[in-house]
Amino acid sequence: MAWVVLVVSGVLEAVWATALGKSEGFSRLGPTVVFVIGLVLSMAGLAWAMRTLPTGTSYAVWVGIGAALTVTYAMLFDGEAASLLKVLLVLGIVGCVIGLKVLH
């Protein structure tokens, strides 16, 4: 169950990171509210998962999921430049996250 919560928390990290960018320095209410809710839920889930899972593994998986999803979303929907190398590097992050789960 801790792994499921950790993965959901990683997804929520991507939500709050994306909302933070869209909030334009907290000047837009909607994205700011999404940022705050996403941040609180993401951190709470990470903290809960860390009660069972090792801190280093938990944090690396959480950040990896959040980073991979955030950059993928930006490339698909926000006009961030995409290249074969960038996609391969994101896939490398995903592979490392999967590796940490398998080794656990």
PDB file as gemmi writes it, atoms N, CA and C in Angstrom:
CRYST1    1.000    1.000    1.000  90.00  90.00  90.00 P 1                      
ATOM      1  N   MET A   1       0.815  -1.201   0.000  1.00  0.00           N  
ATOM      2  CA  MET A   1       0.000   0.000   0.000  1.00  0.00           C  
ATOM      3  C   MET A   1       0.857   1.263   0.000  1.00  0.00           C  
ATOM      4  N   ALA A   2       2.006   1.198   0.682  1.00  0.00           N  
ATOM      5  CA  ALA A   2       2.881   2.368   0.730  1.00  0.00           C  
ATOM      6  C   ALA A   2       3.374   2.748  -0.661  1.00  0.00           C  
ATOM      7  N   TRP A   3       3.620   1.761  -1.506  1.00  0.00           N  
ATOM      8  CA  TRP A   3       4.083   2.046  -2.867  1.00  0.00           C  
ATOM      9  C   TRP A   3       2.995   2.737  -3.680  1.00  0.00           C  
ATOM     10  N   VAL A   4       1.757   2.310  -3.506  1.00  0.00           N  
ATOM     11  CA  VAL A   4       0.644   2.937  -4.232  1.00  0.00           C  
ATOM     12  C   VAL A   4       0.522   4.401  -3.809  1.00  0.00           C  
ATOM     13  N   VAL A   5       0.570   4.649  -2.507  1.00  0.00           N  
ATOM     14  CA  VAL A   5       0.483   6.024  -1.997  1.00  0.00           C  
ATOM     15  C   VAL A   5       1.659   6.847  -2.507  1.00  0.00           C  
ATOM     16  N   LEU A   6       2.835   6.248  -2.547  1.00  0.00           N  
ATOM     17  CA  LEU A   6       4.018   6.965  -3.028  1.00  0.00           C  
ATOM     18  C   LEU A   6       3.880   7.340  -4.505  1.00  0.00           C  
ATOM     19  N   VAL A   7       3.384   6.431  -5.314  1.00  0.00           N  
ATOM     20  CA  VAL A   7       3.205   6.719  -6.744  1.00  0.00           C  
ATOM     21  C   VAL A   7       2.169   7.829  -6.937  1.00  0.00           C  
ATOM     22  N   VAL A   8       1.051   7.749  -6.210  1.00  0.00           N  
ATOM     23  CA  VAL A   8       0.028   8.801  -6.301  1.00  0.00           C  
ATOM     24  C   VAL A   8       0.613  10.140  -5.850  1.00  0.00           C  
ATOM     25  N   SER A   9       1.423  10.114  -4.817  1.00  0.00           N  
ATOM     26  CA  SER A   9       2.065  11.341  -4.338  1.00  0.00           C  
ATOM     27  C   SER A   9       3.017  11.906  -5.383  1.00  0.00           C  
ATOM     28  N   GLY A  10       3.708  11.031  -6.109  1.00  0.00           N  
ATOM     29  CA  GLY A  10       4.581  11.480  -7.188  1.00  0.00           C  
ATOM     30  C   GLY A  10       3.797  12.132  -8.319  1.00  0.00           C  
ATOM     31  N   VAL A  11       2.638  11.564  -8.627  1.00  0.00           N  
ATOM     32  CA  VAL A  11       1.766  12.172  -9.643  1.00  0.00           C  
ATOM     33  C   VAL A  11       1.306  13.546  -9.163  1.00  0.00           C  
ATOM     34  N   LEU A  12       0.944  13.636  -7.892  1.00  0.00           N  
ATOM     35  CA  LEU A  12       0.506  14.923  -7.346  1.00  0.00           C  
ATOM     36  C   LEU A  12       1.639  15.941  -7.318  1.00  0.00           C  
ATOM     37  N   GLU A  13       2.885  15.459  -7.235  1.00  0.00           N  
ATOM     38  CA  GLU A  13       4.007  16.394  -7.328  1.00  0.00           C  
ATOM     39  C   GLU A  13       4.018  17.052  -8.704  1.00  0.00           C  
ATOM     40  N   ALA A  14       3.763  16.264  -9.738  1.00  0.00           N  
ATOM     41  CA  ALA A  14       3.694  16.833 -11.090  1.00  0.00           C  
ATOM     42  C   ALA A  14       2.544  17.825 -11.201  1.00  0.00           C  
ATOM     43  N   VAL A  15       1.430  17.533 -10.526  1.00  0.00           N  
ATOM     44  CA  VAL A  15       0.284  18.446 -10.548  1.00  0.00           C  
ATOM     45  C   VAL A  15       0.658  19.777  -9.918  1.00  0.00           C  
ATOM     46  N   TRP A  16       1.253  19.731  -8.718  1.00  0.00           N  
ATOM     47  CA  TRP A  16       1.554  21.009  -8.070  1.00  0.00           C  
ATOM     48  C   TRP A  16       2.679  21.752  -8.769  1.00  0.00           C  
ATOM     49  N   ALA A  17       3.656  21.039  -9.337  1.00  0.00           N  
ATOM     50  CA  ALA A  17       4.735  21.722 -10.051  1.00  0.00           C  
ATOM     51  C   ALA A  17       4.197  22.434 -11.295  1.00  0.00           C  
ATOM     52  N   THR A  18       3.306  21.769 -12.013  1.00  0.00           N  
ATOM     53  CA  THR A  18       2.701  22.377 -13.192  1.00  0.00           C  
ATOM     54  C   THR A  18       1.830  23.565 -12.800  1.00  0.00           C  
ATOM     55  N   ALA A  19       1.043  23.393 -11.738  1.00  0.00           N  
ATOM     56  CA  ALA A  19       0.181  24.483 -11.266  1.00  0.00           C  
ATOM     57  C   ALA A  19       1.011  25.671 -10.799  1.00  0.00           C  
ATOM     58  N   LEU A  20       2.152  25.405 -10.192  1.00  0.00           N  
ATOM     59  CA  LEU A  20       3.024  26.492  -9.746  1.00  0.00           C  
ATOM     60  C   LEU A  20       3.453  27.350 -10.931  1.00  0.00           C  
ATOM     61  N   GLY A  21       3.832  26.717 -12.021  1.00  0.00           N  
ATOM     62  CA  GLY A  21       4.208  27.470 -13.218  1.00  0.00           C  
ATOM     63  C   GLY A  21       3.048  28.264 -13.796  1.00  0.00           C  
ATOM     64  N   LYS A  22       1.867  27.670 -13.764  1.00  0.00           N  
ATOM     65  CA  LYS A  22       0.688  28.328 -14.329  1.00  0.00           C  
ATOM     66  C   LYS A  22       0.122  29.410 -13.414  1.00  0.00           C  
ATOM     67  N   SER A  23       0.550  29.431 -12.146  1.00  0.00           N  
ATOM     68  CA  SER A  23       0.029  30.425 -11.206  1.00  0.00           C  
ATOM     69  C   SER A  23       0.619  31.816 -11.439  1.00  0.00           C  
ATOM     70  N   GLU A  24       1.682  31.877 -12.248  1.00  0.00           N  
ATOM     71  CA  GLU A  24       2.349  33.146 -12.561  1.00  0.00           C  
ATOM     72  C   GLU A  24       2.695  33.927 -11.287  1.00  0.00           C  
ATOM     73  N   GLY A  25       3.480  33.261 -10.435  1.00  0.00           N  
ATOM     74  CA  GLY A  25       3.902  33.911  -9.189  1.00  0.00           C  
ATOM     75  C   GLY A  25       2.765  34.077  -8.198  1.00  0.00           C  
ATOM     76  N   PHE A  26       1.863  33.125  -8.168  1.00  0.00           N  
ATOM     77  CA  PHE A  26       0.681  33.118  -7.285  1.00  0.00           C  
ATOM     78  C   PHE A  26      -0.278  34.274  -7.580  1.00  0.00           C  
ATOM     79  N   SER A  27      -0.236  34.797  -8.804  1.00  0.00           N  
ATOM     80  CA  SER A  27      -1.140  35.896  -9.155  1.00  0.00           C  
ATOM     81  C   SER A  27      -2.449  35.401  -9.778  1.00  0.00           C  
ATOM     82  N   ARG A  28      -2.528  34.121 -10.097  1.00  0.00           N  
ATOM     83  CA  ARG A  28      -3.754  33.538 -10.655  1.00  0.00           C  
ATOM     84  C   ARG A  28      -4.344  32.590  -9.627  1.00  0.00           C  
ATOM     85  N   LEU A  29      -5.593  32.817  -9.229  1.00  0.00           N  
ATOM     86  CA  LEU A  29      -6.209  32.088  -8.128  1.00  0.00           C  
ATOM     87  C   LEU A  29      -6.362  30.593  -8.399  1.00  0.00           C  
ATOM     88  N   GLY A  30      -6.916  30.216  -9.543  1.00  0.00           N  
ATOM     89  CA  GLY A  30      -7.183  28.802  -9.820  1.00  0.00           C  
ATOM     90  C   GLY A  30      -5.938  27.934  -9.718  1.00  0.00           C  
ATOM     91  N   PRO A  31      -4.889  28.245 -10.479  1.00  0.00           N  
ATOM     92  CA  PRO A  31      -3.676  27.438 -10.378  1.00  0.00           C  
ATOM     93  C   PRO A  31      -3.024  27.497  -8.990  1.00  0.00           C  
ATOM     94  N   THR A  32      -3.172  28.617  -8.300  1.00  0.00           N  
ATOM     95  CA  THR A  32      -2.609  28.720  -6.957  1.00  0.00           C  
ATOM     96  C   THR A  32      -3.317  27.764  -5.996  1.00  0.00           C  
ATOM     97  N   VAL A  33      -4.636  27.673  -6.104  1.00  0.00           N  
ATOM     98  CA  VAL A  33      -5.399  26.744  -5.259  1.00  0.00           C  
ATOM     99  C   VAL A  33      -5.008  25.299  -5.584  1.00  0.00           C  
ATOM    100  N   VAL A  34      -4.899  24.980  -6.873  1.00  0.00           N  
ATOM    101  CA  VAL A  34      -4.476  23.628  -7.275  1.00  0.00           C  
ATOM    102  C   VAL A  34      -3.078  23.338  -6.731  1.00  0.00           C  
ATOM    103  N   PHE A  35      -2.187  24.325  -6.796  1.00  0.00           N  
ATOM    104  CA  PHE A  35      -0.836  24.168  -6.257  1.00  0.00           C  
ATOM    105  C   PHE A  35      -0.874  23.822  -4.769  1.00  0.00           C  
ATOM    106  N   VAL A  36      -1.599  24.586  -3.991  1.00  0.00           N  
ATOM    107  CA  VAL A  36      -1.626  24.377  -2.538  1.00  0.00           C  
ATOM    108  C   VAL A  36      -2.210  23.006  -2.197  1.00  0.00           C  
ATOM    109  N   ILE A  37      -3.332  22.654  -2.802  1.00  0.00           N  
ATOM    110  CA  ILE A  37      -3.969  21.361  -2.515  1.00  0.00           C  
ATOM    111  C   ILE A  37      -3.059  20.220  -2.963  1.00  0.00           C  
ATOM    112  N   GLY A  38      -2.503  20.337  -4.173  1.00  0.00           N  
ATOM    113  CA  GLY A  38      -1.604  19.298  -4.671  1.00  0.00           C  
ATOM    114  C   GLY A  38      -0.373  19.142  -3.804  1.00  0.00           C  
ATOM    115  N   LEU A  39       0.192  20.264  -3.364  1.00  0.00           N  
ATOM    116  CA  LEU A  39       1.385  20.229  -2.520  1.00  0.00           C  
ATOM    117  C   LEU A  39       1.097  19.539  -1.193  1.00  0.00           C  
ATOM    118  N   VAL A  40       0.017  19.926  -0.550  1.00  0.00           N  
ATOM    119  CA  VAL A  40      -0.322  19.337   0.758  1.00  0.00           C  
ATOM    120  C   VAL A  40      -0.563  17.835   0.626  1.00  0.00           C  
ATOM    121  N   LEU A  41      -1.361  17.432  -0.366  1.00  0.00           N  
ATOM    122  CA  LEU A  41      -1.655  16.010  -0.540  1.00  0.00           C  
ATOM    123  C   LEU A  41      -0.407  15.220  -0.934  1.00  0.00           C  
ATOM    124  N   SER A  42       0.424  15.801  -1.800  1.00  0.00           N  
ATOM    125  CA  SER A  42       1.642  15.133  -2.229  1.00  0.00           C  
ATOM    126  C   SER A  42       2.607  14.924  -1.060  1.00  0.00           C  
ATOM    127  N   MET A  43       2.799  15.956  -0.260  1.00  0.00           N  
ATOM    128  CA  MET A  43       3.700  15.845   0.900  1.00  0.00           C  
ATOM    129  C   MET A  43       3.143  14.894   1.950  1.00  0.00           C  
ATOM    130  N   ALA A  44       1.842  14.941   2.162  1.00  0.00           N  
ATOM    131  CA  ALA A  44       1.230  14.035   3.143  1.00  0.00           C  
ATOM    132  C   ALA A  44       1.400  12.586   2.707  1.00  0.00           C  
ATOM    133  N   GLY A  45       1.203  12.317   1.425  1.00  0.00           N  
ATOM    134  CA  GLY A  45       1.384  10.957   0.924  1.00  0.00           C  
ATOM    135  C   GLY A  45       2.831  10.513   1.019  1.00  0.00           C  
ATOM    136  N   LEU A  46       3.760  11.393   0.687  1.00  0.00           N  
ATOM    137  CA  LEU A  46       5.184  11.068   0.809  1.00  0.00           C  
ATOM    138  C   LEU A  46       5.529  10.756   2.258  1.00  0.00           C  
ATOM    139  N   ALA A  47       5.066  11.588   3.165  1.00  0.00           N  
ATOM    140  CA  ALA A  47       5.339  11.361   4.591  1.00  0.00           C  
ATOM    141  C   ALA A  47       4.761  10.034   5.058  1.00  0.00           C  
ATOM    142  N   TRP A  48       3.547   9.723   4.616  1.00  0.00           N  
ATOM    143  CA  TRP A  48       2.907   8.466   5.017  1.00  0.00           C  
ATOM    144  C   TRP A  48       3.689   7.269   4.481  1.00  0.00           C  
ATOM    145  N   ALA A  49       4.098   7.341   3.215  1.00  0.00           N  
ATOM    146  CA  ALA A  49       4.852   6.235   2.611  1.00  0.00           C  
ATOM    147  C   ALA A  49       6.194   6.040   3.296  1.00  0.00           C  
ATOM    148  N   MET A  50       6.801   7.136   3.761  1.00  0.00           N  
ATOM    149  CA  MET A  50       8.107   7.053   4.416  1.00  0.00           C  
ATOM    150  C   MET A  50       8.041   6.395   5.790  1.00  0.00           C  
ATOM    151  N   ARG A  51       6.844   6.207   6.305  1.00  0.00           N  
ATOM    152  CA  ARG A  51       6.729   5.456   7.558  1.00  0.00           C  
ATOM    153  C   ARG A  51       7.109   4.003   7.352  1.00  0.00           C  
ATOM    154  N   THR A  52       6.965   3.505   6.128  1.00  0.00           N  
ATOM    155  CA  THR A  52       7.232   2.103   5.817  1.00  0.00           C  
ATOM    156  C   THR A  52       8.451   1.930   4.928  1.00  0.00           C  
ATOM    157  N   LEU A  53       8.598   2.800   3.941  1.00  0.00           N  
ATOM    158  CA  LEU A  53       9.668   2.674   2.954  1.00  0.00           C  
ATOM    159  C   LEU A  53      10.883   3.497   3.369  1.00  0.00           C  
ATOM    160  N   PRO A  54      12.074   3.110   2.909  1.00  0.00           N  
ATOM    161  CA  PRO A  54      13.280   3.885   3.228  1.00  0.00           C  
ATOM    162  C   PRO A  54      13.184   5.315   2.678  1.00  0.00           C  
ATOM    163  N   THR A  55      13.735   6.252   3.403  1.00  0.00           N  
ATOM    164  CA  THR A  55      13.658   7.659   3.039  1.00  0.00           C  
ATOM    165  C   THR A  55      14.274   7.933   1.669  1.00  0.00           C  
ATOM    166  N   GLY A  56      15.473   7.447   1.437  1.00  0.00           N  
ATOM    167  CA  GLY A  56      16.155   7.716   0.176  1.00  0.00           C  
ATOM    168  C   GLY A  56      15.395   7.172  -1.020  1.00  0.00           C  
ATOM    169  N   THR A  57      14.922   5.950  -0.905  1.00  0.00           N  
ATOM    170  CA  THR A  57      14.153   5.336  -1.990  1.00  0.00           C  
ATOM    171  C   THR A  57      12.854   6.092  -2.209  1.00  0.00           C  
ATOM    172  N   SER A  58      12.160   6.403  -1.128  1.00  0.00           N  
ATOM    173  CA  SER A  58      10.881   7.114  -1.234  1.00  0.00           C  
ATOM    174  C   SER A  58      11.059   8.449  -1.932  1.00  0.00           C  
ATOM    175  N   TYR A  59      12.044   9.197  -1.495  1.00  0.00           N  
ATOM    176  CA  TYR A  59      12.248  10.528  -2.069  1.00  0.00           C  
ATOM    177  C   TYR A  59      12.651  10.449  -3.538  1.00  0.00           C  
ATOM    178  N   ALA A  60      13.550   9.529  -3.862  1.00  0.00           N  
ATOM    179  CA  ALA A  60      13.999   9.387  -5.250  1.00  0.00           C  
ATOM    180  C   ALA A  60      12.841   8.993  -6.169  1.00  0.00           C  
ATOM    181  N   VAL A  61      12.002   8.075  -5.724  1.00  0.00           N  
ATOM    182  CA  VAL A  61      10.851   7.653  -6.528  1.00  0.00           C  
ATOM    183  C   VAL A  61       9.870   8.805  -6.685  1.00  0.00           C  
ATOM    184  N   TRP A  62       9.587   9.508  -5.595  1.00  0.00           N  
ATOM    185  CA  TRP A  62       8.645  10.635  -5.607  1.00  0.00           C  
ATOM    186  C   TRP A  62       9.114  11.720  -6.581  1.00  0.00           C  
ATOM    187  N   VAL A  63      10.371  12.106  -6.464  1.00  0.00           N  
ATOM    188  CA  VAL A  63      10.928  13.143  -7.337  1.00  0.00           C  
ATOM    189  C   VAL A  63      10.985  12.659  -8.779  1.00  0.00           C  
ATOM    190  N   GLY A  64      11.382  11.413  -8.977  1.00  0.00           N  
ATOM    191  CA  GLY A  64      11.490  10.873 -10.324  1.00  0.00           C  
ATOM    192  C   GLY A  64      10.164  10.865 -11.058  1.00  0.00           C  
ATOM    193  N   ILE A  65       9.134  10.394 -10.375  1.00  0.00           N  
ATOM    194  CA  ILE A  65       7.801  10.383 -10.982  1.00  0.00           C  
ATOM    195  C   ILE A  65       7.351  11.805 -11.285  1.00  0.00           C  
ATOM    196  N   GLY A  66       7.498  12.686 -10.313  1.00  0.00           N  
ATOM    197  CA  GLY A  66       7.076  14.076 -10.501  1.00  0.00           C  
ATOM    198  C   GLY A  66       7.828  14.762 -11.628  1.00  0.00           C  
ATOM    199  N   ALA A  67       9.132  14.565 -11.687  1.00  0.00           N  
ATOM    200  CA  ALA A  67       9.938  15.209 -12.724  1.00  0.00           C  
ATOM    201  C   ALA A  67       9.591  14.671 -14.110  1.00  0.00           C  
ATOM    202  N   ALA A  68       9.489  13.362 -14.223  1.00  0.00           N  
ATOM    203  CA  ALA A  68       9.192  12.754 -15.527  1.00  0.00           C  
ATOM    204  C   ALA A  68       7.825  13.203 -16.042  1.00  0.00           C  
ATOM    205  N   LEU A  69       6.832  13.200 -15.162  1.00  0.00           N  
ATOM    206  CA  LEU A  69       5.495  13.612 -15.593  1.00  0.00           C  
ATOM    207  C   LEU A  69       5.420  15.103 -15.898  1.00  0.00           C  
ATOM    208  N   THR A  70       6.109  15.913 -15.107  1.00  0.00           N  
ATOM    209  CA  THR A  70       6.084  17.359 -15.325  1.00  0.00           C  
ATOM    210  C   THR A  70       6.691  17.723 -16.676  1.00  0.00           C  
ATOM    211  N   VAL A  71       7.847  17.161 -16.991  1.00  0.00           N  
ATOM    212  CA  VAL A  71       8.481  17.505 -18.264  1.00  0.00           C  
ATOM    213  C   VAL A  71       7.703  16.899 -19.434  1.00  0.00           C  
ATOM    214  N   THR A  72       7.129  15.715 -19.251  1.00  0.00           N  
ATOM    215  CA  THR A  72       6.318  15.122 -20.318  1.00  0.00           C  
ATOM    216  C   THR A  72       5.092  15.970 -20.601  1.00  0.00           C  
ATOM    217  N   TYR A  73       4.408  16.414 -19.543  1.00  0.00           N  
ATOM    218  CA  TYR A  73       3.241  17.290 -19.713  1.00  0.00           C  
ATOM    219  C   TYR A  73       3.646  18.574 -20.440  1.00  0.00           C  
ATOM    220  N   ALA A  74       4.762  19.150 -20.025  1.00  0.00           N  
ATOM    221  CA  ALA A  74       5.213  20.407 -20.631  1.00  0.00           C  
ATOM    222  C   ALA A  74       5.526  20.221 -22.117  1.00  0.00           C  
ATOM    223  N   MET A  75       6.129  19.091 -22.466  1.00  0.00           N  
ATOM    224  CA  MET A  75       6.442  18.850 -23.878  1.00  0.00           C  
ATOM    225  C   MET A  75       5.172  18.610 -24.697  1.00  0.00           C  
ATOM    226  N   LEU A  76       4.188  17.939 -24.111  1.00  0.00           N  
ATOM    227  CA  LEU A  76       2.972  17.612 -24.851  1.00  0.00           C  
ATOM    228  C   LEU A  76       1.986  18.772 -24.946  1.00  0.00           C  
ATOM    229  N   PHE A  77       1.880  19.559 -23.868  1.00  0.00           N  
ATOM    230  CA  PHE A  77       0.791  20.542 -23.807  1.00  0.00           C  
ATOM    231  C   PHE A  77       1.223  21.995 -23.641  1.00  0.00           C  
ATOM    232  N   ASP A  78       2.444  22.246 -23.210  1.00  0.00           N  
ATOM    233  CA  ASP A  78       2.856  23.623 -22.924  1.00  0.00           C  
ATOM    234  C   ASP A  78       3.937  24.152 -23.857  1.00  0.00           C  
ATOM    235  N   GLY A  79       4.198  23.450 -24.931  1.00  0.00           N  
ATOM    236  CA  GLY A  79       5.131  23.965 -25.922  1.00  0.00           C  
ATOM    237  C   GLY A  79       6.601  23.857 -25.576  1.00  0.00           C  
ATOM    238  N   GLU A  80       6.944  23.075 -24.544  1.00  0.00           N  
ATOM    239  CA  GLU A  80       8.363  22.874 -24.246  1.00  0.00           C  
ATOM    240  C   GLU A  80       8.972  22.041 -25.372  1.00  0.00           C  
ATOM    241  N   ALA A  81      10.159  22.420 -25.779  1.00  0.00           N  
ATOM    242  CA  ALA A  81      10.814  21.721 -26.882  1.00  0.00           C  
ATOM    243  C   ALA A  81      11.055  20.258 -26.525  1.00  0.00           C  
ATOM    244  N   ALA A  82      10.763  19.389 -27.470  1.00  0.00           N  
ATOM    245  CA  ALA A  82      10.988  17.955 -27.300  1.00  0.00           C  
ATOM    246  C   ALA A  82      12.038  17.503 -28.300  1.00  0.00           C  
ATOM    247  N   SER A  83      12.858  16.570 -27.874  1.00  0.00           N  
ATOM    248  CA  SER A  83      13.841  15.986 -28.774  1.00  0.00           C  
ATOM    249  C   SER A  83      13.987  14.520 -28.406  1.00  0.00           C  
ATOM    250  N   LEU A  84      14.593  13.758 -29.290  1.00  0.00           N  
ATOM    251  CA  LEU A  84      14.806  12.347 -29.013  1.00  0.00           C  
ATOM    252  C   LEU A  84      15.652  12.175 -27.757  1.00  0.00           C  
ATOM    253  N   LEU A  85      16.681  12.986 -27.612  1.00  0.00           N  
ATOM    254  CA  LEU A  85      17.546  12.881 -26.441  1.00  0.00           C  
ATOM    255  C   LEU A  85      16.776  13.183 -25.155  1.00  0.00           C  
ATOM    256  N   LYS A  86      15.950  14.212 -25.179  1.00  0.00           N  
ATOM    257  CA  LYS A  86      15.170  14.576 -23.992  1.00  0.00           C  
ATOM    258  C   LYS A  86      14.213  13.443 -23.619  1.00  0.00           C  
ATOM    259  N   VAL A  87      13.549  12.862 -24.613  1.00  0.00           N  
ATOM    260  CA  VAL A  87      12.626  11.745 -24.355  1.00  0.00           C  
ATOM    261  C   VAL A  87      13.396  10.556 -23.782  1.00  0.00           C  
ATOM    262  N   LEU A  88      14.563  10.259 -24.328  1.00  0.00           N  
ATOM    263  CA  LEU A  88      15.365   9.150 -23.811  1.00  0.00           C  
ATOM    264  C   LEU A  88      15.807   9.401 -22.368  1.00  0.00           C  
ATOM    265  N   LEU A  89      16.156  10.626 -22.062  1.00  0.00           N  
ATOM    266  CA  LEU A  89      16.557  10.953 -20.689  1.00  0.00           C  
ATOM    267  C   LEU A  89      15.388  10.813 -19.716  1.00  0.00           C  
ATOM    268  N   VAL A  90      14.195  11.232 -20.126  1.00  0.00           N  
ATOM    269  CA  VAL A  90      13.007  11.050 -19.279  1.00  0.00           C  
ATOM    270  C   VAL A  90      12.733   9.561 -19.090  1.00  0.00           C  
ATOM    271  N   LEU A  91      12.867   8.790 -20.148  1.00  0.00           N  
ATOM    272  CA  LEU A  91      12.691   7.337 -20.021  1.00  0.00           C  
ATOM    273  C   LEU A  91      13.738   6.739 -19.082  1.00  0.00           C  
ATOM    274  N   GLY A  92      14.930   7.328 -19.065  1.00  0.00           N  
ATOM    275  CA  GLY A  92      15.958   6.895 -18.112  1.00  0.00           C  
ATOM    276  C   GLY A  92      15.526   7.125 -16.675  1.00  0.00           C  
ATOM    277  N   ILE A  93      14.887   8.261 -16.418  1.00  0.00           N  
ATOM    278  CA  ILE A  93      14.359   8.530 -15.076  1.00  0.00           C  
ATOM    279  C   ILE A  93      13.326   7.481 -14.709  1.00  0.00           C  
ATOM    280  N   VAL A  94      12.413   7.192 -15.636  1.00  0.00           N  
ATOM    281  CA  VAL A  94      11.373   6.191 -15.386  1.00  0.00           C  
ATOM    282  C   VAL A  94      12.014   4.835 -15.112  1.00  0.00           C  
ATOM    283  N   GLY A  95      13.018   4.479 -15.888  1.00  0.00           N  
ATOM    284  CA  GLY A  95      13.716   3.216 -15.672  1.00  0.00           C  
ATOM    285  C   GLY A  95      14.366   3.138 -14.302  1.00  0.00           C  
ATOM    286  N   CYS A  96      14.944   4.233 -13.864  1.00  0.00           N  
ATOM    287  CA  CYS A  96      15.560   4.263 -12.531  1.00  0.00           C  
ATOM    288  C   CYS A  96      14.512   4.107 -11.431  1.00  0.00           C  
ATOM    289  N   VAL A  97      13.361   4.741 -11.591  1.00  0.00           N  
ATOM    290  CA  VAL A  97      12.282   4.603 -10.605  1.00  0.00           C  
ATOM    291  C   VAL A  97      11.831   3.145 -10.539  1.00  0.00           C  
ATOM    292  N   ILE A  98      11.643   2.529 -11.697  1.00  0.00           N  
ATOM    293  CA  ILE A  98      11.246   1.118 -11.726  1.00  0.00           C  
ATOM    294  C   ILE A  98      12.330   0.254 -11.078  1.00  0.00           C  
ATOM    295  N   GLY A  99      13.576   0.564 -11.363  1.00  0.00           N  
ATOM    296  CA  GLY A  99      14.687  -0.174 -10.752  1.00  0.00           C  
ATOM    297  C   GLY A  99      14.689  -0.083  -9.234  1.00  0.00           C  
ATOM    298  N   LEU A 100      14.398   1.088  -8.696  1.00  0.00           N  
ATOM    299  CA  LEU A 100      14.340   1.227  -7.239  1.00  0.00           C  
ATOM    300  C   LEU A 100      13.231   0.382  -6.643  1.00  0.00           C  
ATOM    301  N   LYS A 101      12.104   0.306  -7.332  1.00  0.00           N  
ATOM    302  CA  LYS A 101      10.984  -0.530  -6.860  1.00  0.00           C  
ATOM    303  C   LYS A 101      11.384  -2.001  -6.900  1.00  0.00           C  
ATOM    304  N   VAL A 102      11.991  -2.429  -8.007  1.00  0.00           N  
ATOM    305  CA  VAL A 102      12.373  -3.837  -8.159  1.00  0.00           C  
ATOM    306  C   VAL A 102      13.401  -4.227  -7.111  1.00  0.00           C  
ATOM    307  N   LEU A 103      14.357  -3.366  -6.843  1.00  0.00           N  
ATOM    308  CA  LEU A 103      15.406  -3.682  -5.864  1.00  0.00           C  
ATOM    309  C   LEU A 103      14.903  -3.687  -4.432  1.00  0.00           C  
ATOM    310  N   HIS A 104      13.805  -2.988  -4.187  1.00  0.00           N  
ATOM    311  CA  HIS A 104      13.269  -2.939  -2.829  1.00  0.00           C  
ATOM    312  C   HIS A 104      12.720  -4.307  -2.484  1.00  0.00           C  
TER     313      HIS A 104                                                      
END                                                                             
